[in-house]
């Protein structure tokens, strides 16, 4: 969630997420002893079970994920107590996200390798918070101001808020309702 000021300048935000990381106790092996990892006796390490069925047309062979090892091809006989044999533990981490100037509401930033586990990508979706007085449309900001009728008829000055301060503009004599005055680069 970003303010209009943060969007205009760019900002670094911290995002706290939960992700899977390598188990520190077993170094991601799933067990403390390498001898506790055995090849699955059902799939013989392939991770798939083969089923043969006879029919009128002959034999059909289908492959499914191994029911014994869940497709891993190996079985941990003495699993690590911290990770339960998976080699991964869930951790809460804070990630710094550098958000460039000019992002828009709904834009998605991809942080490669930050999702944890097998280094998936973290997708950050930008949400623009509404500004108190300015409305954004693309790269332009709009501000509506009601001026006294005497200023519209005779001319005058009025102040306009911008992201970097307040600016005085000249109201030309005979200004009509709905007139748009442009402040370039502000």
Residue pairs with C-beta under 8 A, 6 or more apart in sequence:
1 127
1 129
2 11
2 13
2 99
2 103
2 126
2 127
2 128
2 129
3 129
3 131
4 128
4 129
4 131
4 134
4 136
4 141
4 163
5 163
6 99
7 99
7 101
7 102
7 103
7 104
7 128
8 101
8 102
8 163
9 101
10 98
10 99
10 100
10 101
10 102
11 99
12 96
12 97
12 98
12 99
13 96
13 97
13 99
14 94
14 95
14 96
14 97
15 94
15 95
15 97
15 122
15 124
16 92
16 93
16 94
16 95
17 92
17 93
17 95
17 115
17 122
18 90
18 91
18 92
18 93
19 90
19 91
19 93
19 114
19 115
19 116
19 117
20 88
20 89
20 90
20 91
20 116
20 117
21 88
21 89
21 91
21 93
21 116
21 117
22 28
22 87
22 88
22 89
23 30
23 80
23 82
23 83
23 86
23 87
23 88
23 89
24 82
24 89
25 32
25 80
25 81
25 82
25 83
26 32
26 80
26 82
26 83
26 87
28 87
28 88
29 37
29 80
29 87
30 37
30 76
30 79
30 80
30 83
30 85
30 86
30 87
31 37
31 76
31 77
31 78
31 79
31 80
31 85
32 78
32 80
33 78
36 76
36 77
36 78
36 79
37 74
37 75
37 76
37 77
38 74
38 75
38 76
38 77
39 45
39 73
39 74
39 75
40 47
40 66
40 68
40 69
40 72
40 73
40 74
40 75
41 68
41 75
42 49
42 66
42 67
42 68
42 69
43 49
43 66
43 68
43 69
43 73
45 73
45 74
46 66
46 73
47 65
47 66
47 69
47 71
47 72
47 73
48 63
48 64
48 65
48 66
48 71
49 63
49 64
49 65
49 66
49 67
50 61
50 62
50 63
51 61
51 62
51 63
51 64
52 59
52 60
52 61
53 59
53 60
53 61
53 62
65 71
66 72
66 73
68 75
69 75
76 85
79 85
80 87
82 89
83 89
88 117
91 116
93 116
95 111
95 114
95 122
97 109
97 111
97 124
99 109
99 126
102 139
103 109
103 126
104 126
104 128
105 126
105 127
105 128
106 125
106 126
106 127
107 125
107 126
108 123
108 124
108 125
108 126
109 123
109 124
109 126
110 121
110 122
110 123
110 124
111 121
111 122
111 123
111 124
112 121
113 119
113 120
113 121
114 121
114 122
115 121
115 122
128 136
133 143
133 161
134 141
134 142
134 143
134 161
134 162
134 163
135 141
135 142
135 143
136 142
141 162
141 163
141 186
143 160
143 161
145 158
145 160
147 156
147 158
147 171
147 175
148 156
150 156
151 158
151 171
151 175
152 171
152 174
152 175
152 176
152 177
153 173
153 174
154 173
155 170
155 171
155 172
155 173
155 174
155 175
156 170
156 171
157 168
157 169
157 170
157 171
158 168
158 169
158 171
159 166
159 167
159 168
159 169
160 166
160 167
160 168
160 169
160 183
162 183
162 186
163 186
164 186
167 183
167 186
169 181
169 183
